[in-house]
Amino acid sequence: MKYRILLAGVCVVAVCLAAVKVEAAPRRAVSPERALQRKVARYSVKASLGAALTDYAQQAGVKVRVDWKALEKTGVTAKKPVSVSVQKVTYKQLLEVMLARAGKSGHPLGYRVMGGEIVISTHRRILLMESLSSQAAAKLATKPADRSTPRRRPAAPNVMPNINFNKLPFRDALGFFKTVTKINFHVNWRSLEQDGIDPDTPITLNVRKISVARALDLVFDQVNAGRGKLDSIYWVIDRGVVLVASGNTLNRKVITRVIDAGSALMVVPDMKGPRIELDSATERSPSETGGGTNEGLFGDDDSRRNRDKEQNYAEMKEKHRETIIEIIKKMIGDDMWQPDGQGDIKIVGNKLIISQSLLGFKLLEDALR
């Protein structure tokens, strides 16, 4: 089971963390969960996104890491100007507003608490970290550590020893991984042969200190050279076993997974009340308030505006969720989703309910790296 956790999460999560850069180290760090719930009496900033997040980390007393590489791919850099002015909100709400102001249309930003820090990235990476990392952590938590034996410094099972393949047959390369990792492998040779995969395909690979997942990817890239999506072969984690089969075989059976998307589905409206600082009626001059008429903070005019805002918020939320679904579908191609394919995706609350084949989920994981 521990190797299932390793292969499912190590490649993507390790890549995500490797690309993340420390934004700020606050003087007195507190847990992110506690920091996000703290109240902010008043906060105002008009600066670059990098400077704003640095100030946020210092004020909130929490460590913030930003995946600038992922953000830059959407056109958002540390120099992007951000202007935020709020009062009587939590640091969680403040961060949501800041990210909503910084994100570009069609490429929203998100965050998640991870390893005692707040990690900021694109929705793509946040969705992946929410799904894979949390699943791995939950499974790991079901196996308590054995404290009856002296603690030793464990080997790094997620790092392969030096690999030096010189035209090693593909079947022998898989045997090497099975022996070294002691993971259960099942190779569907029949499906591979039906798609013209030669088990004696020569593999040449000379690498050191890379993850098991990355090493497997490099081997499979050589076998799949020039092949299409369905004719290629893949390795997937299926109930504790590394299953090796063709795309055609993996695309037959549909399974459903529920992913807690968390902040990736957040929508920040221009809300009434204290969350977003607006000019209050008490700060307006008589001419601005209509010469002392009853229209104002609690008048008919405000009620109408509030109804309009609620309606606009509902429309924003629906459009935002449609955008998220469209982004996910485009990652692996419309042919993998209904009506052309078998996949389907829905959003219920803050959860993504995705029905897809093993091939579809494999392609999604690869696209989210």
KATAHU-V217870 format. One record per pair of residues at least 6 apart in sequence whose C-alpha atoms are under 7 Angstrom apart, sorted by the first residue. I is the first residue (numbers start at 1). J is the second residue. Records with the same first field share a line. If there is no record, write none. Layout:
I->J ; J
This chain:
1->240
3->183
4->237 ; 240
5->136
6->158
7->212 ; 213
8->132 ; 237
9->132 ; 133 ; 136
11->211 ; 213 ; 214
12->369
13->129 ; 133
15->369
19->67 ; 69
20->65 ; 66 ; 67 ; 68
21->65 ; 66 ; 67
22->64 ; 65 ; 66
23->54 ; 64 ; 65 ; 66
24->54 ; 57 ; 63 ; 64
25->63
26->57 ; 58 ; 61 ; 62 ; 63
27->58 ; 61
28->61
29->61 ; 62 ; 63
30->61 ; 62
31->62 ; 116
32->62 ; 113 ; 116 ; 117 ; 118
35->60 ; 61 ; 62 ; 91
36->90 ; 91 ; 92
37->90 ; 91 ; 92
38->90 ; 91
39->88 ; 89 ; 90 ; 91
40->87 ; 88 ; 89 ; 90 ; 91
41->87 ; 88 ; 89
42->86 ; 87 ; 88
43->85 ; 86 ; 87
44->84 ; 85 ; 86
45->52 ; 83 ; 84 ; 85
46->82 ; 83 ; 84
47->81 ; 82 ; 83
48->78 ; 79 ; 80 ; 81 ; 82
49->78 ; 79 ; 80 ; 81 ; 82
50->78 ; 79
57->63 ; 64
60->91
62->117
63->117 ; 118
64->117 ; 118 ; 119
65->117 ; 118 ; 119 ; 120
66->119 ; 120 ; 121
67->120 ; 121
68->77
70->121 ; 122
71->77 ; 121 ; 122
74->107
76->103
82->101 ; 102
84->98
85->276 ; 277
86->275 ; 276 ; 277
87->274 ; 275 ; 276 ; 277
88->274 ; 275
89->275
96->268
97->268
99->109 ; 110
100->109 ; 268
103->109
106->323
108->122 ; 123
109->121 ; 122 ; 123
110->120 ; 121 ; 122 ; 123 ; 126 ; 263 ; 264
111->118 ; 119 ; 120 ; 121 ; 126 ; 263
112->118 ; 119 ; 120 ; 126 ; 263
113->119
123->264
124->368
125->368
126->264
127->261 ; 264
128->368
130->260 ; 261
131->259 ; 260
158->211 ; 212
159->209 ; 210 ; 211 ; 212
160->209 ; 210 ; 211 ; 212
161->208 ; 209
162->207 ; 208 ; 209
163->205 ; 206 ; 207 ; 208
164->205 ; 206 ; 207
165->203 ; 204 ; 205 ; 206
166->203 ; 204 ; 205
167->202 ; 203 ; 204
168->202 ; 203 ; 204
169->199 ; 200 ; 201 ; 202 ; 203
170->199 ; 200 ; 201 ; 202 ; 203
171->199 ; 200
178->184 ; 185
184->241 ; 242
185->241 ; 242 ; 243
186->241 ; 242 ; 243 ; 244
187->243 ; 244 ; 245
188->244 ; 245
191->245 ; 246 ; 249
192->245 ; 246
195->231
201->223
203->219 ; 222
224->232 ; 233
229->247
230->246 ; 247 ; 248
231->246 ; 247 ; 248
232->246 ; 247
233->244 ; 245 ; 246 ; 247
234->244 ; 245 ; 246 ; 247
235->242 ; 243 ; 244 ; 245
236->242 ; 243 ; 244 ; 362
237->243
247->359
250->357 ; 358 ; 359
251->357 ; 358 ; 359
252->357
253->357
254->355 ; 356 ; 357
255->355 ; 356 ; 357
256->353 ; 354 ; 355 ; 356
257->353 ; 354 ; 355
258->351 ; 352 ; 353 ; 354
259->351 ; 352 ; 353
260->350 ; 351 ; 352
261->350 ; 351 ; 352
262->350
265->321 ; 350
267->317
269->313
270->276
272->306
281->296 ; 297
286->292
289->296
295->301
296->302
325->345
331->364 ; 367
332->363 ; 364
335->341
336->342 ; 343 ; 360
337->343 ; 344
338->344
342->356
343->355 ; 356
344->354 ; 355 ; 356
345->353 ; 354 ; 355
346->352 ; 353 ; 354
347->353
